[in-house]
């Protein structure tokens, strides 16, 4: 795997998802990259923080704003293991994010269920990178809840 490739950064997001899994959180991880440097890492922390807005994407964006001293992130790329929900997509829109890369689709809660565009028109989007690894983490998590 090439350093600074999209696959490398998605694998880093999967490491964050694994940390969330180990803490009993829904295993979604994110990394925010600016100029081939990770400036923020996050995973879902809704249980830990008792905050329904503590999604990986929101936490990564917030850390990125702080790291760059800016409320806009047009030069940044967000790598997240699951398609963002509508709340996170709204935050991504307002951040004017340069690129969004997500691994697995979320047919129940993902922003793409909507017919109207939700993301900023200049945001480049790709999906499917490391999809099976992300889906496995999520399936294992929800299977353990049922048992």
ChimeraX commands (.cxc) that place a marker at each C-alpha (Angstrom):
marker #1 position 0.00,0.00,0.00 radius 0.5
marker #1 position 1.41,3.35,-1.06 radius 0.5
marker #1 position 1.94,5.97,1.64 radius 0.5
marker #1 position -0.44,8.94,1.25 radius 0.5
marker #1 position -2.76,7.00,-1.04 radius 0.5
marker #1 position -6.51,7.06,-0.55 radius 0.5
marker #1 position -6.29,3.42,0.55 radius 0.5
marker #1 position -3.71,4.33,3.22 radius 0.5
marker #1 position -5.94,7.05,4.64 radius 0.5
marker #1 position -9.02,4.82,4.60 radius 0.5
marker #1 position -7.08,2.15,6.48 radius 0.5
marker #1 position -6.29,4.82,9.09 radius 0.5
marker #1 position -10.02,5.57,9.33 radius 0.5
marker #1 position -10.67,1.84,9.81 radius 0.5
marker #1 position -8.19,1.85,12.72 radius 0.5
marker #1 position -10.31,4.59,14.30 radius 0.5
marker #1 position -13.46,2.53,13.75 radius 0.5
marker #1 position -11.77,-0.40,15.50 radius 0.5
marker #1 position -11.03,1.84,18.51 radius 0.5
marker #1 position -14.70,2.75,18.62 radius 0.5
marker #1 position -15.69,-0.90,18.44 radius 0.5
marker #1 position -13.42,-1.70,21.39 radius 0.5
marker #1 position -15.21,0.99,23.42 radius 0.5
marker #1 position -18.69,-0.28,22.54 radius 0.5
marker #1 position -19.44,2.47,20.04 radius 0.5
marker #1 position -20.92,1.94,16.58 radius 0.5
marker #1 position -17.63,1.34,14.70 radius 0.5
marker #1 position -17.33,4.34,12.41 radius 0.5
marker #1 position -13.97,6.06,12.03 radius 0.5
marker #1 position -12.76,9.13,10.21 radius 0.5
marker #1 position -9.53,10.91,9.36 radius 0.5
marker #1 position -9.22,14.41,7.97 radius 0.5
marker #1 position -6.31,14.98,5.61 radius 0.5
marker #1 position -4.81,18.25,4.43 radius 0.5
marker #1 position -1.91,18.26,1.97 radius 0.5
marker #1 position -1.24,14.53,2.54 radius 0.5
marker #1 position -1.06,14.98,6.32 radius 0.5
marker #1 position -3.62,13.65,8.78 radius 0.5
marker #1 position -4.74,16.64,10.83 radius 0.5
marker #1 position -7.58,14.91,12.72 radius 0.5
marker #1 position -8.61,11.40,13.73 radius 0.5
marker #1 position -11.91,10.44,15.27 radius 0.5
marker #1 position -14.40,7.68,15.89 radius 0.5
marker #1 position -18.01,7.68,17.05 radius 0.5
marker #1 position -18.27,8.69,20.70 radius 0.5
marker #1 position -22.01,9.06,21.20 radius 0.5
marker #1 position -22.05,6.63,24.15 radius 0.5
marker #1 position -18.92,7.95,25.84 radius 0.5
marker #1 position -19.98,11.60,25.56 radius 0.5
marker #1 position -23.75,10.93,25.84 radius 0.5
marker #1 position -24.10,13.16,22.80 radius 0.5
marker #1 position -26.03,12.07,19.72 radius 0.5
marker #1 position -24.00,14.52,17.59 radius 0.5
marker #1 position -20.63,12.95,18.50 radius 0.5
marker #1 position -20.26,11.17,15.17 radius 0.5
marker #1 position -16.77,10.49,13.82 radius 0.5
marker #1 position -17.21,12.99,10.99 radius 0.5
marker #1 position -18.33,15.82,13.27 radius 0.5
marker #1 position -15.48,15.20,15.72 radius 0.5
marker #1 position -12.92,15.06,12.89 radius 0.5
marker #1 position -14.23,18.25,11.29 radius 0.5
marker #1 position -14.20,20.10,14.61 radius 0.5
marker #1 position -10.60,19.06,15.26 radius 0.5
marker #1 position -9.70,20.08,11.71 radius 0.5
marker #1 position -11.22,23.55,12.09 radius 0.5
marker #1 position -9.15,23.99,15.22 radius 0.5
marker #1 position -5.94,22.64,13.67 radius 0.5
marker #1 position -6.21,24.96,10.66 radius 0.5
marker #1 position -7.80,27.94,12.40 radius 0.5
marker #1 position -10.48,28.02,9.72 radius 0.5
marker #1 position -14.17,27.20,9.44 radius 0.5
marker #1 position -13.76,26.09,5.83 radius 0.5
marker #1 position -11.88,23.02,4.61 radius 0.5
marker #1 position -11.74,23.25,0.80 radius 0.5
marker #1 position -8.21,21.78,0.66 radius 0.5
marker #1 position -9.08,18.85,2.92 radius 0.5
marker #1 position -10.18,15.28,2.34 radius 0.5
marker #1 position -12.35,13.37,4.81 radius 0.5
marker #1 position -12.04,9.59,4.85 radius 0.5
marker #1 position -14.87,7.89,6.74 radius 0.5
marker #1 position -15.76,4.22,7.03 radius 0.5
marker #1 position -19.52,4.68,6.58 radius 0.5
marker #1 position -21.56,7.00,4.40 radius 0.5
marker #1 position -22.33,10.14,6.41 radius 0.5
marker #1 position -25.81,10.67,7.79 radius 0.5
marker #1 position -27.78,13.78,6.94 radius 0.5
marker #1 position -26.47,15.65,10.01 radius 0.5
marker #1 position -22.85,14.95,9.07 radius 0.5
marker #1 position -23.50,15.74,5.42 radius 0.5
marker #1 position -24.85,19.11,6.50 radius 0.5
marker #1 position -21.67,19.80,8.48 radius 0.5
marker #1 position -19.58,18.68,5.49 radius 0.5
marker #1 position -21.58,21.08,3.31 radius 0.5
marker #1 position -20.99,24.06,5.63 radius 0.5
marker #1 position -17.28,23.20,5.89 radius 0.5
marker #1 position -17.03,23.37,2.09 radius 0.5
marker #1 position -14.96,20.17,2.24 radius 0.5
marker #1 position -12.79,19.47,-0.81 radius 0.5
marker #1 position -13.24,15.70,-0.96 radius 0.5
marker #1 position -15.30,13.06,0.82 radius 0.5
marker #1 position -14.31,9.40,0.61 radius 0.5
marker #1 position -16.46,6.81,2.37 radius 0.5
marker #1 position -16.13,3.05,2.49 radius 0.5
marker #1 position -19.60,1.54,2.94 radius 0.5
marker #1 position -22.99,2.86,1.89 radius 0.5
marker #1 position -25.64,3.34,4.56 radius 0.5
marker #1 position -28.95,2.58,2.84 radius 0.5
marker #1 position -30.96,3.28,6.03 radius 0.5
marker #1 position -29.46,6.56,7.24 radius 0.5
marker #1 position -26.99,7.75,4.62 radius 0.5
marker #1 position -27.34,11.19,3.06 radius 0.5
marker #1 position -27.56,9.78,-0.48 radius 0.5
marker #1 position -31.08,8.47,0.22 radius 0.5
marker #1 position -32.25,12.00,-0.54 radius 0.5
marker #1 position -32.90,13.01,-4.11 radius 0.5
marker #1 position -31.76,16.62,-3.63 radius 0.5
marker #1 position -28.01,17.30,-3.43 radius 0.5
marker #1 position -26.87,17.72,0.17 radius 0.5
marker #1 position -23.12,18.27,-0.12 radius 0.5
marker #1 position -21.38,21.40,-1.36 radius 0.5
marker #1 position -21.38,21.37,-5.18 radius 0.5
marker #1 position -17.57,21.54,-5.29 radius 0.5
marker #1 position -17.06,18.57,-2.95 radius 0.5
marker #1 position -15.67,15.55,-4.80 radius 0.5
marker #1 position -17.18,12.28,-3.56 radius 0.5
marker #1 position -16.03,8.69,-3.88 radius 0.5
marker #1 position -17.24,5.52,-2.19 radius 0.5
marker #1 position -16.44,1.83,-1.93 radius 0.5
marker #1 position -12.78,1.95,-0.89 radius 0.5
marker #1 position -12.24,-0.75,1.79 radius 0.5
marker #1 position -16.00,-1.33,1.79 radius 0.5
marker #1 position -15.89,-4.97,2.86 radius 0.5
marker #1 position -13.64,-4.26,5.87 radius 0.5
marker #1 position -15.98,-1.52,7.03 radius 0.5
marker #1 position -19.08,-3.65,6.52 radius 0.5
marker #1 position -17.51,-6.51,8.49 radius 0.5
marker #1 position -16.81,-4.25,11.49 radius 0.5
marker #1 position -20.40,-3.00,11.44 radius 0.5
marker #1 position -21.92,-6.46,10.96 radius 0.5
marker #1 position -19.83,-7.90,13.81 radius 0.5
marker #1 position -20.86,-5.04,16.09 radius 0.5
marker #1 position -24.58,-5.38,15.43 radius 0.5
marker #1 position -24.40,-9.19,15.58 radius 0.5
marker #1 position -22.82,-8.95,19.06 radius 0.5
marker #1 position -25.68,-6.69,20.18 radius 0.5
marker #1 position -28.25,-9.29,19.09 radius 0.5
marker #1 position -26.47,-12.14,20.96 radius 0.5
marker link #1:1,2 radius 0.2
marker link #1:2,3 radius 0.2
marker link #1:3,4 radius 0.2
marker link #1:4,5 radius 0.2
marker link #1:5,6 radius 0.2
marker link #1:6,7 radius 0.2
marker link #1:7,8 radius 0.2
marker link #1:8,9 radius 0.2
marker link #1:9,10 radius 0.2
marker link #1:10,11 radius 0.2
marker link #1:11,12 radius 0.2
marker link #1:12,13 radius 0.2
marker link #1:13,14 radius 0.2
marker link #1:14,15 radius 0.2
marker link #1:15,16 radius 0.2
marker link #1:16,17 radius 0.2
marker link #1:17,18 radius 0.2
marker link #1:18,19 radius 0.2
marker link #1:19,20 radius 0.2
marker link #1:20,21 radius 0.2
marker link #1:21,22 radius 0.2
marker link #1:22,23 radius 0.2
marker link #1:23,24 radius 0.2
marker link #1:24,25 radius 0.2
marker link #1:25,26 radius 0.2
marker link #1:26,27 radius 0.2
marker link #1:27,28 radius 0.2
marker link #1:28,29 radius 0.2
marker link #1:29,30 radius 0.2
marker link #1:30,31 radius 0.2
marker link #1:31,32 radius 0.2
marker link #1:32,33 radius 0.2
marker link #1:33,34 radius 0.2
marker link #1:34,35 radius 0.2
marker link #1:35,36 radius 0.2
marker link #1:36,37 radius 0.2
marker link #1:37,38 radius 0.2
marker link #1:38,39 radius 0.2
marker link #1:39,40 radius 0.2
marker link #1:40,41 radius 0.2
marker link #1:41,42 radius 0.2
marker link #1:42,43 radius 0.2
marker link #1:43,44 radius 0.2
marker link #1:44,45 radius 0.2
marker link #1:45,46 radius 0.2
marker link #1:46,47 radius 0.2
marker link #1:47,48 radius 0.2
marker link #1:48,49 radius 0.2
marker link #1:49,50 radius 0.2
marker link #1:50,51 radius 0.2
marker link #1:51,52 radius 0.2
marker link #1:52,53 radius 0.2
marker link #1:53,54 radius 0.2
marker link #1:54,55 radius 0.2
marker link #1:55,56 radius 0.2
marker link #1:56,57 radius 0.2
marker link #1:57,58 radius 0.2
marker link #1:58,59 radius 0.2
marker link #1:59,60 radius 0.2
marker link #1:60,61 radius 0.2
marker link #1:61,62 radius 0.2
marker link #1:62,63 radius 0.2
marker link #1:63,64 radius 0.2
marker link #1:64,65 radius 0.2
marker link #1:65,66 radius 0.2
marker link #1:66,67 radius 0.2
marker link #1:67,68 radius 0.2
marker link #1:68,69 radius 0.2
marker link #1:69,70 radius 0.2
marker link #1:70,71 radius 0.2
marker link #1:71,72 radius 0.2
marker link #1:72,73 radius 0.2
marker link #1:73,74 radius 0.2
marker link #1:74,75 radius 0.2
marker link #1:75,76 radius 0.2
marker link #1:76,77 radius 0.2
marker link #1:77,78 radius 0.2
marker link #1:78,79 radius 0.2
marker link #1:79,80 radius 0.2
marker link #1:80,81 radius 0.2
marker link #1:81,82 radius 0.2
marker link #1:82,83 radius 0.2
marker link #1:83,84 radius 0.2
marker link #1:84,85 radius 0.2
marker link #1:85,86 radius 0.2
marker link #1:86,87 radius 0.2
marker link #1:87,88 radius 0.2
marker link #1:88,89 radius 0.2
marker link #1:89,90 radius 0.2
marker link #1:90,91 radius 0.2
marker link #1:91,92 radius 0.2
marker link #1:92,93 radius 0.2
marker link #1:93,94 radius 0.2
marker link #1:94,95 radius 0.2
marker link #1:95,96 radius 0.2
marker link #1:96,97 radius 0.2
marker link #1:97,98 radius 0.2
marker link #1:98,99 radius 0.2
marker link #1:99,100 radius 0.2
marker link #1:100,101 radius 0.2
marker link #1:101,102 radius 0.2
marker link #1:102,103 radius 0.2
marker link #1:103,104 radius 0.2
marker link #1:104,105 radius 0.2
marker link #1:105,106 radius 0.2
marker link #1:106,107 radius 0.2
marker link #1:107,108 radius 0.2
marker link #1:108,109 radius 0.2
marker link #1:109,110 radius 0.2
marker link #1:110,111 radius 0.2
marker link #1:111,112 radius 0.2
marker link #1:112,113 radius 0.2
marker link #1:113,114 radius 0.2
marker link #1:114,115 radius 0.2
marker link #1:115,116 radius 0.2
marker link #1:116,117 radius 0.2
marker link #1:117,118 radius 0.2
marker link #1:118,119 radius 0.2
marker link #1:119,120 radius 0.2
marker link #1:120,121 radius 0.2
marker link #1:121,122 radius 0.2
marker link #1:122,123 radius 0.2
marker link #1:123,124 radius 0.2
marker link #1:124,125 radius 0.2
marker link #1:125,126 radius 0.2
marker link #1:126,127 radius 0.2
marker link #1:127,128 radius 0.2
marker link #1:128,129 radius 0.2
marker link #1:129,130 radius 0.2
marker link #1:130,131 radius 0.2
marker link #1:131,132 radius 0.2
marker link #1:132,133 radius 0.2
marker link #1:133,134 radius 0.2
marker link #1:134,135 radius 0.2
marker link #1:135,136 radius 0.2
marker link #1:136,137 radius 0.2
marker link #1:137,138 radius 0.2
marker link #1:138,139 radius 0.2
marker link #1:139,140 radius 0.2
marker link #1:140,141 radius 0.2
marker link #1:141,142 radius 0.2
marker link #1:142,143 radius 0.2
marker link #1:143,144 radius 0.2
marker link #1:144,145 radius 0.2
marker link #1:145,146 radius 0.2
marker link #1:146,147 radius 0.2
view
